[in-house]
Amino acid sequence: MQQSILVIEDEPTLARLLSYNLAQEGYETKMIDHGGEGLQEALQHPYDLIILDIMLPGMNGFEVLSKLRQKGNHTPVIILTARNAEEEVVQGLKHGADDYITKPFGVAELLARVSAVLRRTLPEEAFSGKGDTGDKVISAGDLLIYPEKYEVSLNGESIPLRPKEFEVLLYLVQRPGIVVTRDDLMNIVWGFDYIGGQRTVDVHVSSLRKKLEMNQQSVQIESIRGVGYKLVATTARKS
């Protein structure tokens, strides 16, 4: 069954980014940009998870979370907080949040947290198709990626990657043959309000490419001049 996520976030760019990427992961999403309206939606309709911003018009995230718990709604909640806002994190957890993530963040990091919270709070069968309880695997050529473990293997050998390298690779592998712009990678992996430049993307892709090419040539990251990158797998392999 498709899992449903309510996102209560008033920043349009971030809301669109979350909606698109959650949908790409197979989640059904509902976007609300007002605290009070988000509260009513959460109380009137069942959701598997709520992603809740703290700074909202009408009613802030703490109030929304507190009222949800007071009314006996135990839907797991991930709160979005400002960078280094330790007080917000502590207050959110005291009000009943299940996890938190600080802005700016990469979407890949958020998706990993979403998966982790859902696994803790939903029955195991909700994550296993047709009785399969094995780990999710994404393949491209001789490359195997285990998203939930942050592990990569190539020709049966483990490839050590830094977290951001892993997230860049995962995003490219999920879009084989499609040109991904540097801006897209920056937004997805580092967060839409990351203040670093595109050079950060280039450096990570360069390091990632070297690690892949040391082992084989069936998977390559091609540079598209002036645009970005695309992943090309020269062989197909079933997971």
C-alpha positions as CSV (number, residue, x, y, z in Angstrom):
1,M,0.0,0.0,0.0
2,Q,1.3,3.5,-0.9
3,Q,2.3,5.4,2.2
4,S,1.0,8.9,2.7
5,I,2.9,11.9,3.9
6,L,1.5,15.3,5.0
7,V,4.0,18.2,4.5
8,I,3.2,21.4,6.4
9,E,5.7,23.9,4.9
10,D,5.1,27.5,3.8
11,E,8.2,28.1,1.8
12,P,7.1,27.5,-1.8
13,T,10.4,26.4,-3.2
14,L,11.1,23.9,-0.5
15,A,7.5,22.6,-0.5
16,R,7.8,21.9,-4.3
17,L,11.1,20.2,-3.8
18,L,9.8,18.0,-1.1
19,S,6.6,17.2,-3.0
20,Y,8.5,16.2,-6.1
21,N,11.1,14.0,-4.5
22,L,8.7,12.3,-2.1
23,A,6.5,11.4,-5.1
24,Q,9.6,10.1,-6.9
25,E,10.1,7.7,-3.9
26,G,6.6,6.4,-4.3
27,Y,5.0,8.4,-1.4
28,E,1.5,10.0,-1.7
29,T,1.9,13.6,-0.5
30,K,-0.4,16.4,0.6
31,M,1.1,20.0,0.9
32,I,-0.3,22.6,3.3
33,D,1.3,26.0,3.8
34,H,-0.6,27.1,6.9
35,G,-0.3,25.9,10.5
36,G,-3.9,25.8,11.4
37,E,-5.0,24.3,8.1
38,G,-2.3,21.7,8.5
39,L,-3.5,20.8,11.9
40,Q,-7.1,20.3,10.7
41,E,-5.9,18.2,7.7
42,A,-3.9,15.9,10.1
43,L,-6.8,15.5,12.4
44,Q,-9.4,14.8,9.7
45,H,-7.4,12.4,7.5
46,P,-5.0,9.5,8.3
47,Y,-1.3,9.9,7.3
48,D,1.7,7.6,7.8
49,L,4.0,10.6,8.5
50,I,3.9,14.4,8.9
51,I,6.8,16.6,7.9
52,L,6.3,19.8,9.9
53,D,8.1,23.2,9.7
54,I,8.4,25.2,12.9
55,M,7.9,28.7,11.4
56,L,4.4,28.7,10.0
57,P,1.7,31.3,9.5
58,G,-1.4,31.1,11.6
59,M,0.0,28.5,14.1
60,N,3.6,27.6,14.6
61,G,4.9,24.0,14.3
62,F,5.1,23.6,18.1
63,E,1.5,24.5,18.6
64,V,0.4,22.1,15.7
65,L,2.4,19.3,17.2
66,S,1.2,19.9,20.8
67,K,-2.5,20.0,19.7
68,L,-2.0,16.8,17.7
69,R,-0.7,14.9,20.6
70,Q,-3.3,16.4,23.0
71,K,-6.0,15.1,20.7
72,G,-4.5,11.6,20.7
73,N,-3.0,11.7,17.3
74,H,0.2,9.7,17.3
75,T,1.2,10.1,13.6
76,P,5.0,10.2,13.5
77,V,6.3,13.7,12.9
78,I,9.6,15.0,11.6
79,I,10.2,18.7,12.4
80,L,12.2,21.1,10.2
81,T,14.3,23.5,12.2
82,A,16.8,26.3,11.6
83,R,20.5,25.5,11.6
84,N,22.0,25.2,15.1
85,A,18.6,25.7,16.7
86,E,19.2,23.4,19.6
87,E,16.3,24.9,21.6
88,E,13.9,24.2,18.8
89,V,15.1,20.6,18.6
90,V,14.7,20.0,22.3
91,Q,11.3,21.7,22.4
92,G,10.1,19.7,19.4
93,L,11.1,16.4,20.9
94,K,9.4,17.3,24.2
95,H,6.2,18.0,22.3
96,G,6.3,14.6,20.7
97,A,8.4,14.8,17.5
98,D,9.9,11.6,16.3
99,D,12.9,13.1,14.5
100,Y,14.2,16.4,13.3
101,I,16.3,17.8,10.4
102,T,18.0,21.2,10.3
103,K,18.0,23.6,7.3
104,P,19.6,23.7,4.9
105,F,19.5,20.0,4.2
106,G,19.8,17.7,1.2
107,V,16.7,15.9,0.1
108,A,18.6,12.6,0.1
109,E,19.2,13.1,3.8
110,L,15.5,13.8,4.4
111,L,14.4,10.8,2.5
112,A,16.7,8.6,4.6
113,R,15.1,10.0,7.7
114,V,11.6,9.5,6.4
115,S,12.4,5.9,5.6
116,A,13.9,5.4,9.1
117,V,11.0,6.9,10.9
118,L,8.4,4.9,8.9
119,R,10.3,1.7,9.6
120,R,10.2,2.4,13.3
121,T,6.6,3.2,13.4
122,L,4.9,1.0,10.8
123,P,4.6,-2.8,10.6
124,E,7.4,-4.5,8.7
125,E,5.1,-5.8,6.0
126,A,4.4,-2.2,4.9
127,F,7.9,-2.2,3.5
128,S,8.0,-5.6,1.9
129,G,6.4,-6.3,-1.4
130,K,4.9,-9.8,-1.8
131,G,6.5,-11.1,1.3
132,D,10.0,-10.0,0.3
133,T,11.8,-8.7,3.4
134,G,15.2,-8.2,1.8
135,D,17.1,-4.9,1.6
136,K,16.2,-2.5,-1.2
137,V,18.8,-2.6,-4.0
138,I,19.3,-0.3,-7.0
139,S,21.5,-1.5,-9.8
140,A,23.3,0.0,-12.8
141,G,25.6,-2.2,-14.8
142,D,27.8,-3.9,-12.2
143,L,27.0,-1.3,-9.6
144,L,24.8,-2.2,-6.6
145,I,23.5,0.5,-4.3
146,Y,21.8,-0.2,-0.9
147,P,20.1,3.1,-0.1
148,E,19.0,2.2,3.4
149,K,22.6,1.2,4.4
150,Y,24.5,3.9,2.5
151,E,26.5,1.1,0.9
152,V,27.8,0.6,-2.6
153,S,29.5,-2.4,-4.3
154,L,31.1,-2.7,-7.7
155,N,31.9,-6.1,-9.1
156,G,31.3,-7.5,-5.6
157,E,33.7,-5.2,-4.0
158,S,32.6,-2.5,-1.5
159,I,33.3,1.1,-2.6
160,P,33.8,3.5,0.3
161,L,32.1,6.8,-0.4
162,R,31.6,9.9,1.6
163,P,27.9,10.7,2.5
164,K,27.6,13.4,-0.2
165,E,29.3,11.3,-2.8
166,F,26.8,8.5,-2.0
167,E,23.8,10.9,-2.3
168,V,25.1,12.3,-5.7
169,L,25.6,8.8,-7.0
170,L,22.2,7.6,-5.8
171,Y,20.4,10.6,-7.5
172,L,22.2,10.0,-10.8
173,V,21.6,6.2,-10.7
174,Q,17.9,6.8,-10.3
175,R,17.9,8.8,-13.5
176,P,20.1,6.8,-15.9
177,G,20.9,8.6,-19.2
178,I,19.2,11.8,-18.0
179,V,21.2,15.0,-17.8
180,V,21.1,16.3,-14.3
181,T,22.0,20.0,-13.8
182,R,24.5,21.2,-11.2
183,D,21.7,23.3,-9.7
184,D,19.5,20.2,-9.3
185,L,22.3,18.3,-7.6
186,M,23.1,21.2,-5.4
187,N,19.4,21.5,-4.3
188,I,18.9,17.8,-3.8
189,V,22.1,16.9,-2.0
190,W,23.1,20.1,-0.2
191,G,19.8,21.8,0.2
192,F,18.0,24.6,-1.7
193,D,19.5,27.4,0.4
194,Y,23.1,26.0,0.6
195,I,25.4,29.0,0.2
196,G,28.3,27.1,-1.4
197,G,29.0,27.3,-5.2
198,Q,28.6,24.8,-8.0
199,R,32.3,24.0,-7.6
200,T,31.3,21.8,-4.6
201,V,29.3,19.6,-7.0
202,D,32.1,19.3,-9.5
203,V,34.6,18.3,-6.8
204,H,32.4,15.6,-5.4
205,V,31.5,14.2,-8.9
206,S,35.2,14.2,-9.8
207,S,36.1,12.2,-6.7
208,L,33.2,9.9,-7.2
209,R,34.1,9.3,-10.9
210,K,37.7,8.3,-9.9
211,K,36.5,5.8,-7.3
212,L,34.1,4.2,-9.9
213,E,36.7,4.1,-12.7
214,M,39.3,2.4,-10.5
215,N,37.2,-0.8,-10.5
216,Q,35.4,-1.0,-13.9
217,Q,34.1,0.9,-16.9
218,S,30.5,-0.4,-17.1
219,V,29.2,2.7,-15.2
220,Q,30.4,6.1,-16.1
221,I,29.5,9.7,-15.1
222,E,29.6,11.9,-18.2
223,S,30.1,15.6,-18.1
224,I,27.7,17.7,-20.2
225,R,29.5,20.9,-20.8
226,G,27.8,23.9,-19.4
227,V,24.9,21.9,-18.0
228,G,25.7,19.1,-15.6
229,Y,26.2,15.3,-15.5
230,K,24.5,12.1,-16.5
231,L,25.1,8.5,-15.6
232,V,25.6,5.9,-18.3
233,A,25.5,2.1,-17.7
234,T,27.0,0.1,-20.6
235,T,25.6,-3.2,-19.3
236,A,22.2,-4.1,-17.7
237,R,21.9,-6.1,-14.6
238,K,18.9,-7.2,-12.6
239,S,18.8,-6.7,-8.9
